[in-house]
Amino acid sequence: MRSVADESKLGDFQEVIRVDEDQLRGHVQELVRASVEETLNAMLDAEADAQSAAPKRYERSPERLDTRAGHYERKLLTPSGEVSLQVPPAA
């Protein structure tokens, strides 16, 4: 059980510590958006690597007949916000 003195101390701290919920929500949303963007770009990159038939990126071998020709940028609107995708060109 709290005493009156404890209640007054708690009241003092409530005035010192304030959380801006909108700002916190914005930071969390940006963190999620950036995570979605990074994950999708990694998946696109891994798929392009798998289709190139080479065990390592930039490796040259007689079995590897294709090359990667960069990427183009596309925007994707997600519930977390707009993400920028680095899409490899189709072979």
C-alpha positions as CSV (number, residue, x, y, z in Angstrom):
1,M,0.0,0.0,0.0
2,R,1.3,3.4,-0.9
3,S,1.6,6.2,1.6
4,V,0.7,9.9,0.9
5,A,4.4,10.7,0.7
6,D,4.8,8.0,-2.0
7,E,1.9,9.4,-3.9
8,S,3.4,12.9,-3.9
9,K,6.8,11.6,-5.1
10,L,5.0,9.7,-7.9
11,G,3.2,12.8,-8.9
12,D,6.5,14.7,-9.1
13,F,7.9,12.1,-11.4
14,Q,4.9,12.1,-13.6
15,E,5.6,15.7,-14.3
16,V,9.2,15.0,-15.2
17,I,8.7,12.0,-17.4
18,R,6.4,12.6,-20.4
19,V,6.0,10.4,-23.4
20,D,4.9,11.9,-26.6
21,E,2.8,9.0,-27.9
22,D,2.5,10.4,-31.5
23,Q,6.3,10.8,-31.7
24,L,6.9,7.3,-30.3
25,R,4.3,5.9,-32.8
26,G,6.1,7.6,-35.6
27,H,9.5,6.2,-34.6
28,V,8.0,2.6,-34.4
29,Q,6.3,3.0,-37.7
30,E,9.6,4.2,-39.4
31,L,11.4,1.3,-37.8
32,V,8.9,-1.2,-39.2
33,R,8.9,0.5,-42.6
34,A,12.7,0.4,-42.8
35,S,12.7,-3.3,-41.7
36,V,10.1,-4.2,-44.4
37,E,12.2,-2.3,-47.0
38,E,15.4,-4.1,-46.0
39,T,13.8,-7.5,-45.9
40,L,12.1,-7.2,-49.3
41,N,15.3,-5.9,-51.0
42,A,17.3,-8.8,-49.4
43,M,14.7,-11.2,-50.8
44,L,14.8,-9.7,-54.3
45,D,18.6,-9.8,-54.2
46,A,18.7,-13.4,-53.0
47,E,16.3,-14.4,-55.8
48,A,18.5,-12.7,-58.4
49,D,21.6,-14.4,-57.0
50,A,19.8,-17.8,-57.2
51,Q,18.8,-17.2,-60.8
52,S,22.3,-16.3,-61.9
53,A,23.6,-19.9,-61.3
54,A,26.7,-18.8,-59.5
55,P,27.6,-19.7,-55.9
56,K,29.0,-16.3,-55.2
57,R,28.2,-12.8,-56.4
58,Y,30.7,-11.5,-59.0
59,E,32.1,-15.0,-59.5
60,R,33.0,-15.8,-63.1
61,S,32.9,-19.4,-64.3
62,P,32.3,-21.4,-67.5
63,E,28.9,-22.5,-66.1
64,R,27.8,-19.0,-65.5
65,L,26.4,-17.6,-68.7
66,D,24.4,-14.6,-67.4
67,T,25.3,-11.4,-65.6
68,R,23.4,-9.1,-63.4
69,A,22.7,-5.8,-65.0
70,G,22.0,-3.6,-61.9
71,H,18.5,-2.8,-60.7
72,Y,15.8,-0.3,-61.1
73,E,13.9,1.4,-58.4
74,R,10.2,0.9,-57.7
75,K,8.0,2.3,-54.9
76,L,5.7,0.0,-53.0
77,L,3.0,1.4,-50.7
78,T,2.7,-0.8,-47.5
79,P,0.6,-0.3,-44.3
80,S,3.8,0.9,-42.7
81,G,4.5,3.5,-45.4
82,E,6.2,3.7,-48.8
83,V,9.2,1.5,-49.4
84,S,11.8,1.8,-52.1
85,L,12.6,-1.5,-53.8
86,Q,15.7,-2.2,-55.8
87,V,14.3,-4.6,-58.4
88,P,16.7,-6.6,-60.6
89,P,15.7,-6.6,-64.3
90,A,14.0,-9.8,-65.6
91,A,16.2,-12.1,-67.6
